[in-house]
C-alpha cells in the first residue's frame, strides 16, 4: 500500500482586502503529484491563494508549510518578464542548476566576443566541463525545441518586442522547463491556440509534479484534475475526481439542499403557528425554543445564485445581414485573400487558427477598424452590432460599479419584456448591492472583465462579435454567458480558444489556413477534430499505398498453382473494393459533416477500423503469394 506524501500544509490562514474577507480561516493539505483545479467566482480569492502559496503575498494570520527541499514554480495570470532580456535569456533566468550553468556559459561567451581575456576563457572551460558532466546541453536542446513548438522561433528577440500572446508562451515555457516540484498556474490556457492547449494538457497529465491551477477551460479542467478545490463564501472544500465528478456531486448537493429547504419551510410553518398563539402561551415556552424559530427564519439552504441569468431584447434582422465579398486585408503582408461569405439569419460562427494568423484582424477589417486591400463589406440596414474586444478598455478606478452601468443606461428591457433597473441587471450578473456601491478599483481582474462584458451586451443588438470573451472569467459567469448566447436571437461571431464554448455555441467554423485562406467547415470544434484526424490518416494511407504500388504485380514466370493464381486475383479485387468503400466513408465524413452527429462519426469510425483490418489480412496473404511466385 502506497504512503500518501504531504507536500503542502496550510493551517488556519486568513486574508482580507480592506473590508472584503477572502478566507476565514482555512486549513488543508496537498499531497504529492496531485493535480488540483481551483474553482470559485471572480473575486473569491483563487489568484490570491496561489500567490500566498508562491510566497508573493502573505496571509494575515496562520501558517503555510512546505516539504523540505521543494522547488516551486509560479505562472501568474499576466506575465512578469524582463523587457530587456532575449527570449532564451528569460528562459535561463531560473534557479534550475542546469540553466544556471548554461547562463554562465553564454555570459562568458558574450564577454569573450567583446573583449578576449584568458582568465574568462578558463572560467568558461570549467563551466563547459561541468555542463558536459551534468549533461546540461540536453535541457538547452529541450528549451529550444519547446520554444519552437510554441511558435517562438526567434530566440534572440527581446521580450519587449513580443506580443501579449507571445509573452504568455515564454512565461509558460519558463515554468515548464524549470521542472519544479510544485507548480502554481493561474489561467494557463489564456491567449493560447488550441494545439498548444492540448500539448500543455498532455504535459500536465503526465507530469509527476504537484499542480494547483486556476482555469475556466472545462475540457482542460476535466482532463487534468484529480481533485477540485472550491472556494465559496470565505471557505474551501475539496471534491475528489475530475470536473465531471465535481459537477455530478454538486447536483446531488443541490437536490439535498432542496429537500432540506422543504423540511425547513414545513418546520417553520409549524413554529410560526405556535409563535402566533398569543403572548401568555408564548411566555411559558422556553427561550431556546424561540431562538430556534428565529434561526429557522434566517436560515436558507438554497444559494441565491441559483436563478441568476441574463437576457436582453434584440432587434429583428433584415434580409441583408452582412455580405463579405472577395475580401483581402493585411499589414506588411496579406493575412487573408479572396474571402467571401454571406451571413444568414442566426448564424453561429466560430473563428479558429494559430496565434497571429489574423483572427482579430478579420473582425477589425469587417468593422472598419483597419483598411482592406480589396473586396467589399456590406452591412444590412437593420443590422446592429454589439462588440466585445479581447482587451477591455481602461475603466475609471474611482467610478462606482453601478455608475459605470448607469453611464450607459438607467434601465433596460430584458427578453421577457420587463423593464429592469441597472441595479437589478447587475445582481443578475453576480454583483450584489454592496459590490455595486464599491469603486471599480476594488474589483479583481476577473470581476472587471465581467463588468465590461455586461456593459458590452446591454443594448438591443442582433449581430454579436466576441473576441476571446472567456479569458479571465469564472465558470459560473461563463455558464450565464453561454445561456445568454444560446437564447440570442441574432448572428454570433466568436473568436475563442475555449473548446467547450466552441462546441456548445457554434455550428460553423472559419478556420485560418497557412496559405492565407479560410476553410469553412460545417460543424463544431469536436466535429472538426474528428474530420481532421481522418484526413491525416487518409493522407498517410495514400502515401503508404503509393509506396506499395511501386512493388506490386511484377510479371514473372508462374510458380503458383491455378488455385493460388485465382486466389491472388480475388485478393487484389477485394483490396480494390475495400479501398473504394473506405474512400466513400471518408468522403461522407467530410462532405456530410454538417448533418452527421457524434454517434454517426463513431459508427463510421468502426467501419473504417474493420476495413483497415481486413485490408491488412489480405495484404499479408497477397505478399506471401507474390513471394512464392518470384522464388
LOTI-623742 format. One record per residue (C-alpha): residue number from 1; residue in one letter; z, x, y. Coordinates in pm, whole numbers, plus 50000, padded with zeros to 5 digits. Layout:
BEGIN
LOVO     i   aa       z       x       y
LOVO   NUM    a       Z       X       Y
...
% end
This chain:
BEGIN
LOVO     i   aa       z       x       y
LOVO     1    x   50000   50000   50000
LOVO     2    x   49889   50149   50336
LOVO     3    x   50152   50212   50603
LOVO     4    x   50091   50046   50942
LOVO     5    x   50095   50316   51211
LOVO     6    x   50207   50204   51557
LOVO     7    x   50036   50398   51841
LOVO     8    x   50145   50195   52149
LOVO     9    x   50479   50027   52213
LOVO    10    x   50529   49802   52517
LOVO    11    x   50887   49694   52589
LOVO    12    x   50984   49429   52847
LOVO    13    x   50734   49525   53115
LOVO    14    x   50693   49311   53427
LOVO    15    x   50431   49322   53701
LOVO    16    x   50398   49139   54031
LOVO    17    x   50142   49149   54312
LOVO    18    x   50310   49012   54626
LOVO    19    x   50415   48659   54535
LOVO    20    x   50191   48650   54227
LOVO    21    x   50369   48717   53898
LOVO    22    x   50144   48858   53623
LOVO    23    x   50387   48949   53342
LOVO    24    x   50744   48819   53298
LOVO    25    x   50838   49024   53085
LOVO    26    x   50616   49111   52784
LOVO    27    x   50666   49325   52473
LOVO    28    x   50422   49413   52196
LOVO    29    x   50294   49692   51972
LOVO    30    x   49941   49814   51893
LOVO    31    x   49857   49965   51554
LOVO    32    x   49618   50247   51475
LOVO    33    x   49243   50159   51454
LOVO    34    x   49289   49801   51574
LOVO    35    x   49004   49653   51780
LOVO    36    x   49170   49410   52021
LOVO    37    x   48978   49176   52251
LOVO    38    x   49177   49082   52563
LOVO    39    x   49129   48725   52693
LOVO    40    x   49256   48531   52994
LOVO    41    x   49119   48362   53304
LOVO    42    x   49023   48577   53604
LOVO    43    x   49336   48689   53785
LOVO    44    x   49563   48659   53480
LOVO    45    x   49615   49038   53459
LOVO    46    x   49363   49164   53200
LOVO    47    x   49241   49458   53407
LOVO    48    x   49594   49531   53530
LOVO    49    x   49722   49551   53173
LOVO    50    x   49455   49809   53083
LOVO    51    x   49533   50009   53399
LOVO    52    x   49903   50015   53313
LOVO    53    x   49827   50136   52960
LOVO    54    x   49595   50401   53108
LOVO    55    x   49868   50516   53349
LOVO    56    x   49661   50428   53659
LOVO    57    x   49904   50155   53767
LOVO    58    x   50276   50135   53696
LOVO    59    x   50478   49841   53573
LOVO    60    x   50763   49711   53791
LOVO    61    x   51007   49741   53500
LOVO    62    x   51008   49810   53127
LOVO    63    x   50858   50094   52926
LOVO    64    x   50523   50189   52767
LOVO    65    x   50543   50449   52489
LOVO    66    x   50255   50623   52308
LOVO    67    x   50250   50813   51979
LOVO    68    x   50272   51188   52039
LOVO    69    x   49951   51392   52092
LOVO    70    x   49745   51080   52167
LOVO    71    x   49436   51114   52389
LOVO    72    x   49344   50806   52595
LOVO    73    x   49001   50713   52729
LOVO    74    x   48959   50452   53003
LOVO    75    x   48642   50272   53114
LOVO    76    x   48706   50089   53444
LOVO    77    x   48517   49777   53546
LOVO    78    x   48349   49975   53828
LOVO    79    x   48256   50343   53767
LOVO    80    x   48465   50603   53950
LOVO    81    x   48241   50909   53930
LOVO    82    x   48191   51223   54140
LOVO    83    x   47879   51156   54351
LOVO    84    x   47811   51531   54389
LOVO    85    x   47802   51617   54017
LOVO    86    x   47493   51601   53798
LOVO    87    x   47483   51361   53505
LOVO    88    x   47551   51635   53249
LOVO    89    x   47830   51788   53462
LOVO    90    x   48002   51449   53483
LOVO    91    x   47989   51418   53103
LOVO    92    x   48152   51761   53070
LOVO    93    x   48436   51667   53312
LOVO    94    x   48681   51579   53037
LOVO    95    x   48980   51723   52855
LOVO    96    x   48787   51735   52526
LOVO    97    x   48823   52100   52413
LOVO    98    x   48455   52139   52319
LOVO    99    x   48335   52004   52653
LOVO   100    x   48577   52236   52834
LOVO   101    x   48420   52534   52656
LOVO   102    x   48068   52416   52742
LOVO   103    x   48172   52354   53102
LOVO   104    x   48298   52711   53131
LOVO   105    x   47979   52849   52976
LOVO   106    x   47749   52663   53217
LOVO   107    x   47964   52757   53519
LOVO   108    x   47930   53124   53423
LOVO   109    x   47554   53075   53378
LOVO   110    x   47521   52934   53731
LOVO   111    x   47730   53220   53873
LOVO   112    x   47518   53483   53696
LOVO   113    x   47196   53328   53826
LOVO   114    x   47330   53353   54180
LOVO   115    x   47489   53700   54151
LOVO   116    x   47489   53904   53827
LOVO   117    x   47828   54066   53760
LOVO   118    x   47923   54248   53443
LOVO   119    x   48273   54100   53416
LOVO   120    x   48136   53743   53443
LOVO   121    x   47876   53827   53177
LOVO   122    x   48154   53949   52944
LOVO   123    x   48357   53632   53007
LOVO   124    x   48051   53422   52927
LOVO   125    x   48001   53610   52598
LOVO   126    x   48363   53547   52499
LOVO   127    x   48319   53175   52571
LOVO   128    x   47990   53179   52378
LOVO   129    x   48164   53327   52074
LOVO   130    x   48432   53058   52096
LOVO   131    x   48165   52786   52128
LOVO   132    x   47990   52909   51813
LOVO   133    x   48319   52946   51625
LOVO   134    x   48411   52584   51706
LOVO   135    x   48056   52451   51662
LOVO   136    x   48071   52311   52016
LOVO   137    x   47691   52321   52053
LOVO   138    x   47679   52015   51825
LOVO   139    x   47858   51799   52083
LOVO   140    x   47623   51934   52352
LOVO   141    x   47329   51812   52144
LOVO   142    x   47508   51482   52078
LOVO   143    x   47572   51435   52450
LOVO   144    x   47208   51487   52545
LOVO   145    x   47084   51268   52257
LOVO   146    x   47322   50987   52361
LOVO   147    x   47219   51013   52727
LOVO   148    x   46855   50989   52619
LOVO   149    x   46937   50687   52403
LOVO   150    x   47085   50523   52714
LOVO   151    x   46770   50595   52914
LOVO   152    x   46930   50880   53113
LOVO   153    x   46664   51150   53064
LOVO   154    x   46715   51348   53386
LOVO   155    x   47045   51521   53307
LOVO   156    x   47042   51726   53629
LOVO   157    x   47010   51421   53856
LOVO   158    x   47303   51377   54092
LOVO   159    x   47538   51083   54034
LOVO   160    x   47491   50975   54397
LOVO   161    x   47118   50920   54330
LOVO   162    x   47173   50681   54038
LOVO   163    x   47159   50302   54043
LOVO   164    x   47470   50095   53968
LOVO   165    x   47349   50028   53614
LOVO   166    x   47280   50397   53551
LOVO   167    x   47627   50494   53677
LOVO   168    x   47774   50240   53435
LOVO   169    x   47586   50406   53149
LOVO   170    x   47705   50755   53247
LOVO   171    x   48064   50631   53258
LOVO   172    x   48027   50467   52918
LOVO   173    x   47873   50779   52760
LOVO   174    x   48154   50985   52915
LOVO   175    x   48418   50774   52737
LOVO   176    x   48236   50761   52402
LOVO   177    x   48171   51136   52383
LOVO   178    x   48526   51226   52484
LOVO   179    x   48633   51090   52141
LOVO   180    x   48981   50969   52248
LOVO   181    x   49231   50822   52001
LOVO   182    x   49282   50512   52218
LOVO   183    x   49000   50356   52424
LOVO   184    x   49066   50102   52700
LOVO   185    x   48743   49930   52811
LOVO   186    x   48707   49683   53099
LOVO   187    x   48385   49478   53061
LOVO   188    x   48192   49747   52866
LOVO   189    x   47873   49534   52840
LOVO   190    x   47829   49472   53215
LOVO   191    x   47488   49581   53352
LOVO   192    x   47364   49698   53011
LOVO   193    x   47045   49577   52842
LOVO   194    x   47070   49406   52504
LOVO   195    x   46958   49707   52294
LOVO   196    x   47235   49924   52441
LOVO   197    x   47491   49644   52396
LOVO   198    x   47404   49624   52026
LOVO   199    x   47432   50004   51998
LOVO   200    x   47781   50001   52160
LOVO   201    x   47879   49710   51937
LOVO   202    x   47794   49903   51619
LOVO   203    x   47965   50216   51753
LOVO   204    x   48288   50028   51821
LOVO   205    x   48283   49857   51481
LOVO   206    x   48250   50193   51303
LOVO   207    x   48488   50386   51530
LOVO   208    x   48828   50492   51395
LOVO   209    x   48978   50480   51744
LOVO   210    x   49223   50212   51859
LOVO   211    x   49033   49999   52112
LOVO   212    x   49151   49739   52364
LOVO   213    x   48865   49579   52555
LOVO   214    x   48807   49302   52806
LOVO   215    x   48471   49128   52777
LOVO   216    x   48301   48795   52847
LOVO   217    x   48032   48861   52581
LOVO   218    x   48137   48628   52300
LOVO   219    x   47893   48765   52040
LOVO   220    x   48022   49116   52114
LOVO   221    x   48383   48994   52106
LOVO   222    x   48332   48816   51775
LOVO   223    x   48158   49113   51609
LOVO   224    x   48408   49382   51716
LOVO   225    x   48753   49219   51737
LOVO   226    x   49005   49244   51455
LOVO   227    x   49265   49076   51678
LOVO   228    x   49272   48876   52003
LOVO   229    x   49530   48930   52278
LOVO   230    x   49552   48625   52505
LOVO   231    x   49718   48636   52849
LOVO   232    x   49832   48293   52964
LOVO   233    x   50094   48196   53225
LOVO   234    x   50255   48543   53252
LOVO   235    x   50294   48572   52872
LOVO   236    x   50083   48722   52596
LOVO   237    x   50010   48607   52244
LOVO   238    x   49822   48771   51956
LOVO   239    x   49579   48597   51722
LOVO   240    x   49466   48779   51406
LOVO   241    x   49096   48800   51324
LOVO   242    x   48774   48761   51522
LOVO   243    x   48696   48548   51826
LOVO   244    x   48568   48270   51599
LOVO   245    x   48903   48264   51418
LOVO   246    x   49078   48254   51758
LOVO   247    x   48871   47952   51870
LOVO   248    x   48949   47767   51545
LOVO   249    x   49321   47843   51584
LOVO   250    x   49320   47724   51947
LOVO   251    x   49154   47400   51841
LOVO   252    x   49428   47341   51583
LOVO   253    x   49688   47416   51850
LOVO   254    x   49528   47162   52081
LOVO   255    x   49541   46895   51810
LOVO   256    x   49908   46981   51752
LOVO   257    x   49981   46963   52127
LOVO   258    x   49815   46621   52148
LOVO   259    x   50039   46498   51865
LOVO   260    x   50349   46637   52037
LOVO   261    x   50241   46475   52363
LOVO   262    x   50202   46140   52189
LOVO   263    x   50555   46170   52044
LOVO   264    x   50690   46280   52385
LOVO   265    x   50536   45976   52556
LOVO   266    x   50683   45741   52290
LOVO   267    x   51027   45901   52318
LOVO   268    x   51010   45896   52698
LOVO   269    x   50925   45527   52695
LOVO   270    x   51238   45452   52492
LOVO   271    x   51460   45674   52704
LOVO   272    x   51331   45527   53031
LOVO   273    x   51405   45180   52897
LOVO   274    x   51759   45297   52825
LOVO   275    x   51796   45451   53175
LOVO   276    x   51689   45124   53335
LOVO   277    x   51963   44919   53164
LOVO   278    x   52199   44936   53462
LOVO   279    x   52447   45167   53634
LOVO   280    x   52755   45061   53432
LOVO   281    x   52590   45111   53094
LOVO   282    x   52428   45434   53215
LOVO   283    x   52760   45577   53334
LOVO   284    x   52906   45553   52986
LOVO   285    x   52633   45775   52843
LOVO   286    x   52682   46149   52801
LOVO   287    x   52549   46372   53079
LOVO   288    x   52340   46582   52838
LOVO   289    x   52152   46268   52734
LOVO   290    x   52046   46207   53093
LOVO   291    x   51940   46572   53128
LOVO   292    x   51727   46542   52815
LOVO   293    x   51543   46246   52968
LOVO   294    x   51474   46449   53282
LOVO   295    x   51336   46727   53064
LOVO   296    x   51102   46484   52889
LOVO   297    x   50971   46365   53226
LOVO   298    x   50897   46719   53345
LOVO   299    x   50753   46848   53019
LOVO   300    x   50392   46813   52906
LOVO   301    x   50231   46976   52602
LOVO   302    x   49875   46942   52733
LOVO   303    x   49710   47205   52952
LOVO   304    x   49595   47092   53295
LOVO   305    x   49272   47288   53236
LOVO   306    x   49152   47063   52958
LOVO   307    x   48941   46833   53176
LOVO   308    x   48806   47095   53417
LOVO   309    x   48435   47055   53486
LOVO   310    x   48165   47089   53748
LOVO   311    x   47853   46883   53818
LOVO   312    x   47662   46806   54136
LOVO   313    x   47380   46568   54214
LOVO   314    x   47031   46718   54211
LOVO   315    x   46712   46625   54396
LOVO   316    x   46414   46494   54196
LOVO   317    x   46131   46733   54119
LOVO   318    x   45777   46657   54229
LOVO   319    x   45454   46703   54034
LOVO   320    x   45416   47064   54151
LOVO   321    x   45732   47268   54092
LOVO   322    x   45638   47637   54108
LOVO   323    x   45297   47788   54035
LOVO   324    x   45266   48166   53983
LOVO   325    x   44905   48280   53960
LOVO   326    x   44786   48635   53870
LOVO   327    x   45097   48791   54029
LOVO   328    x   45131   49168   54070
LOVO   329    x   45410   49347   54254
LOVO   330    x   45589   49680   54269
LOVO   331    x   45702   49964   54490
LOVO   332    x   45558   50313   54438
LOVO   333    x   45402   50184   54116
LOVO   334    x   45333   49836   53981
LOVO   335    x   45623   49677   53794
LOVO   336    x   45421   49374   53687
LOVO   337    x   45049   49297   53681
LOVO   338    x   44849   48976   53632
LOVO   339    x   45134   48735   53558
LOVO   340    x   45059   48362   53556
LOVO   341    x   45292   48071   53482
LOVO   342    x   45313   47709   53598
LOVO   343    x   45667   47571   53576
LOVO   344    x   45719   47236   53403
LOVO   345    x   46000   46985   53456
LOVO   346    x   46336   47102   53317
LOVO   347    x   46209   47447   53211
LOVO   348    x   46487   47674   53084
LOVO   349    x   46352   48028   53124
LOVO   350    x   46538   48344   53022
LOVO   351    x   46416   48682   53153
LOVO   352    x   46497   48989   52944
LOVO   353    x   46397   49353   52935
LOVO   354    x   46547   49703   52980
LOVO   355    x   46725   49805   53299
LOVO   356    x   46483   49898   53576
LOVO   357    x   46184   49713   53430
LOVO   358    x   46159   49469   53724
LOVO   359    x   46351   49155   53622
LOVO   360    x   46539   49116   53951
LOVO   361    x   46230   49229   54143
LOVO   362    x   46032   48943   53986
LOVO   363    x   46283   48698   54133
LOVO   364    x   46264   48871   54471
LOVO   365    x   45883   48861   54465
LOVO   366    x   45881   48490   54378
LOVO   367    x   46133   48407   54653
LOVO   368    x   45955   48621   54912
LOVO   369    x   46215   48896   54948
LOVO   370    x   45962   49171   54867
LOVO   371    x   45585   49177   54929
LOVO   372    x   45344   49115   54641
LOVO   373    x   45040   49332   54565
LOVO   374    x   44814   49045   54463
LOVO   375    x   44817   48688   54332
LOVO   376    x   44997   48384   54471
LOVO   377    x   45330   48196   54452
LOVO   378    x   45334   47827   54542
LOVO   379    x   45645   47605   54552
LOVO   380    x   45621   47225   54540
LOVO   381    x   45721   47024   54847
LOVO   382    x   46023   46873   54666
LOVO   383    x   46138   47199   54504
LOVO   384    x   46481   47301   54636
LOVO   385    x   46603   47643   54521
LOVO   386    x   46966   47749   54469
LOVO   387    x   47019   48118   54406
LOVO   388    x   47291   48341   54264
LOVO   389    x   47223   48712   54317
LOVO   390    x   47362   48984   54094
LOVO   391    x   47559   49134   54383
LOVO   392    x   47773   48878   54565
LOVO   393    x   47792   48906   54945
LOVO   394    x   48087   49064   55124
LOVO   395    x   48347   48790   55164
LOVO   396    x   48575   48778   55468
LOVO   397    x   48907   48900   55320
LOVO   398    x   49116   48715   55578
LOVO   399    x   48948   48379   55517
LOVO   400    x   49136   48125   55305
LOVO   401    x   48973   48027   54976
LOVO   402    x   48943   47661   55078
LOVO   403    x   48796   47754   55418
LOVO   404    x   48522   47959   55250
LOVO   405    x   48402   47643   55074
LOVO   406    x   48461   47422   55380
LOVO   407    x   48232   47651   55582
LOVO   408    x   47954   47519   55355
LOVO   409    x   48068   47160   55321
LOVO   410    x   48380   46945   55362
LOVO   411    x   48277   46701   55088
LOVO   412    x   48017   46692   54813
LOVO   413    x   47888   46421   54582
LOVO   414    x   47919   46500   54212
LOVO   415    x   47679   46387   53942
LOVO   416    x   47884   46074   53873
LOVO   417    x   47817   45961   54232
LOVO   418    x   48173   46017   54358
LOVO   419    x   48226   46193   54691
LOVO   420    x   48488   46465   54642
LOVO   421    x   48668   46694   54884
LOVO   422    x   48641   47073   54888
LOVO   423    x   48997   47089   54752
LOVO   424    x   48906   46866   54455
LOVO   425    x   48594   47070   54377
LOVO   426    x   48794   47394   54387
LOVO   427    x   49052   47250   54147
LOVO   428    x   48774   47169   53900
LOVO   429    x   48674   47535   53917
LOVO   430    x   49019   47681   53835
LOVO   431    x   49151   47722   54192
LOVO   432    x   49475   47525   54222
LOVO   433    x   49610   47405   54558
LOVO   434    x   49832   47711   54601
LOVO   435    x   49541   47953   54540
LOVO   436    x   49323   47756   54782
LOVO   437    x   49559   47845   55068
LOVO   438    x   49563   48216   54979
LOVO   439    x   49339   48469   55158
LOVO   440    x   49031   48590   54971
LOVO   441    x   49179   48943   54978
LOVO   442    x   49444   48828   54727
LOVO   443    x   49183   48733   54464
LOVO   444    x   49082   48954   54173
LOVO   445    x   48723   49072   54139
LOVO   446    x   48652   48801   53882
LOVO   447    x   48809   48530   54099
LOVO   448    x   48588   48635   54392
LOVO   449    x   48282   48615   54164
LOVO   450    x   48388   48267   54052
LOVO   451    x   48429   48153   54415
LOVO   452    x   48084   48288   54507
LOVO   453    x   47934   48118   54202
LOVO   454    x   48082   47783   54306
LOVO   455    x   47953   47816   54663
LOVO   456    x   47604   47902   54532
LOVO   457    x   47583   47586   54318
LOVO   458    x   47727   47332   54562
LOVO   459    x   47412   47177   54704
LOVO   460    x   47153   46940   54558
LOVO   461    x   46903   47194   54428
LOVO   462    x   46655   47123   54149
LOVO   463    x   46547   47483   54083
LOVO   464    x   46825   47726   53991
LOVO   465    x   46780   48105   53991
LOVO   466    x   47067   48306   53836
LOVO   467    x   47066   48688   53822
LOVO   468    x   47333   48813   53578
LOVO   469    x   47575   48526   53651
LOVO   470    x   47813   48612   53365
LOVO   471    x   47921   48958   53484
LOVO   472    x   48297   48974   53559
LOVO   473    x   48358   48607   53472
LOVO   474    x   48620   48499   53221
LOVO   475    x   48520   48294   52917
LOVO   476    x   48682   47974   53049
LOVO   477    x   48467   47992   53364
LOVO   478    x   48160   48068   53153
LOVO   479    x   48221   47754   52948
LOVO   480    x   48235   47547   53268
LOVO   481    x   47914   47713   53394
LOVO   482    x   47738   47653   53062
LOVO   483    x   47840   47286   53058
LOVO   484    x   47702   47260   53412
LOVO   485    x   47371   47423   53309
LOVO   486    x   47345   47201   53000
LOVO   487    x   47354   46893   53224
LOVO   488    x   47149   47036   53512
LOVO   489    x   46855   46810   53596
LOVO   490    x   46606   47071   53711
LOVO   491    x   46448   47406   53625
LOVO   492    x   46658   47713   53543
LOVO   493    x   46553   48078   53560
LOVO   494    x   46820   48304   53411
LOVO   495    x   46833   48685   53402
LOVO   496    x   47106   48789   53163
LOVO   497    x   47215   49043   52904
LOVO   498    x   47465   48790   52766
LOVO   499    x   47319   48695   52429
LOVO   500    x   47541   48389   52393
LOVO   501    x   47428   48219   52714
LOVO   502    x   47065   48313   52637
LOVO   503    x   47097   48135   52303
LOVO   504    x   47277   47831   52441
LOVO   505    x   47082   47764   52762
LOVO   506    x   46724   47892   52742
LOVO   507    x   46435   47766   52529
LOVO   508    x   46163   48002   52659
LOVO   509    x   46167   48377   52729
LOVO   510    x   45984   48606   52970
LOVO   511    x   46002   48949   52801
LOVO   512    x   45905   49255   53007
LOVO   513    x   45675   49491   52815
LOVO   514    x   45609   49864   52854
LOVO   515    x   45252   49801   52983
LOVO   516    x   45384   49617   53295
LOVO   517    x   45307   49276   53147
LOVO   518    x   45527   48987   53036
LOVO   519    x   45528   48841   52688
LOVO   520    x   45600   48469   52691
LOVO   521    x   45799   48360   52386
LOVO   522    x   45890   48000   52292
LOVO   523    x   46249   48008   52170
LOVO   524    x   46590   48157   52249
LOVO   525    x   46712   48514   52212
LOVO   526    x   46811   48490   51844
LOVO   527    x   46470   48341   51760
LOVO   528    x   46305   48635   51935
LOVO   529    x   46516   48890   51744
LOVO   530    x   46406   48737   51414
LOVO   531    x   46038   48744   51506
LOVO   532    x   46072   49097   51645
LOVO   533    x   46224   49210   51313
LOVO   534    x   45943   49054   51109
LOVO   535    x   45678   49205   51337
LOVO   536    x   45829   49552   51289
LOVO   537    x   45840   49504   50912
LOVO   538    x   45481   49380   50911
LOVO   539    x   45362   49681   51112
LOVO   540    x   45542   49916   50875
LOVO   541    x   45390   49739   50574
LOVO   542    x   45037   49759   50715
LOVO   543    x   45086   50132   50767
LOVO   544    x   45213   50168   50410
LOVO   545    x   44924   49964   50266
LOVO   546    x   44673   50168   50464
LOVO   547    x   44808   50485   50303
LOVO   548    x   44788   50325   49957
LOVO   549    x   44429   50212   50004
LOVO   550    x   44324   50573   50052
LOVO   551    x   44404   50642   49686
LOVO   552    x   44317   50306   49526
LOVO   553    x   44019   50237   49299
LOVO   554    x   43862   50574   49231
LOVO   555    x   43570   50510   48992
LOVO   556    x   43618   50732   48688
LOVO   557    x   43541   50714   48322
LOVO   558    x   43720   50435   48142
LOVO   559    x   44020   50527   47934
LOVO   560    x   44165   50176   47920
LOVO   561    x   44121   49908   47660
LOVO   562    x   43930   49592   47751
LOVO   563    x   44261   49403   47775
LOVO   564    x   44410   49667   48010
LOVO   565    x   44096   49668   48224
LOVO   566    x   44122   49291   48257
LOVO   567    x   44494   49317   48342
LOVO   568    x   44417   49574   48612
LOVO   569    x   44162   49341   48773
LOVO   570    x   44405   49049   48762
LOVO   571    x   44683   49260   48921
LOVO   572    x   44454   49352   49211
LOVO   573    x   44360   48987   49259
LOVO   574    x   44728   48883   49254
LOVO   575    x   44824   49151   49508
LOVO   576    x   44545   49036   49741
LOVO   577    x   44662   48676   49706
LOVO   578    x   45025   48763   49775
LOVO   579    x   44926   48967   50080
LOVO   580    x   44737   48666   50216
LOVO   581    x   45044   48444   50159
LOVO   582    x   45260   48700   50337
LOVO   583    x   45022   48717   50634
LOVO   584    x   45019   48337   50657
LOVO   585    x   45401   48322   50664
LOVO   586    x   45421   48592   50933
LOVO   587    x   45158   48412   51143
LOVO   588    x   45350   48087   51113
LOVO   589    x   45674   48253   51220
LOVO   590    x   45504   48396   51528
LOVO   591    x   45275   48110   51629
LOVO   592    x   45512   47822   51548
LOVO   593    x   45829   47988   51684
LOVO   594    x   45880   47702   51926
LOVO   595    x   45911   47440   51651
LOVO   596    x   46100   47643   51389
LOVO   597    x   46479   47631   51366
LOVO   598    x   46718   47883   51211
LOVO   599    x   46700   47712   50869
LOVO   600    x   46320   47737   50873
LOVO   601    x   46345   48109   50951
LOVO   602    x   46593   48161   50668
LOVO   603    x   46367   47979   50421
LOVO   604    x   46059   48174   50529
LOVO   605    x   46254   48497   50511
LOVO   606    x   46349   48426   50149
LOVO   607    x   45984   48355   50067
LOVO   608    x   45886   48689   50221
LOVO   609    x   46151   48872   50018
LOVO   610    x   46025   48709   49698
LOVO   611    x   45664   48804   49773
LOVO   612    x   45757   49164   49856
LOVO   613    x   45946   49200   49527
LOVO   614    x   45651   49056   49334
LOVO   615    x   45412   49299   49505
LOVO   616    x   45637   49596   49419
LOVO   617    x   45646   49499   49049
LOVO   618    x   45265   49455   49039
LOVO   619    x   45208   49786   49220
LOVO   620    x   45422   49972   48965
LOVO   621    x   45214   49829   48679
LOVO   622    x   44890   49894   48868
LOVO   623    x   44990   50258   48924
LOVO   624    x   45068   50303   48554
LOVO   625    x   44727   50166   48450
LOVO   626    x   44541   50370   48712
LOVO   627    x   44721   50688   48599
LOVO   628    x   44619   50617   48239
LOVO   629    x   44259   50561   48346
LOVO   630    x   44245   50901   48522
LOVO   631    x   44412   51103   48244
% end
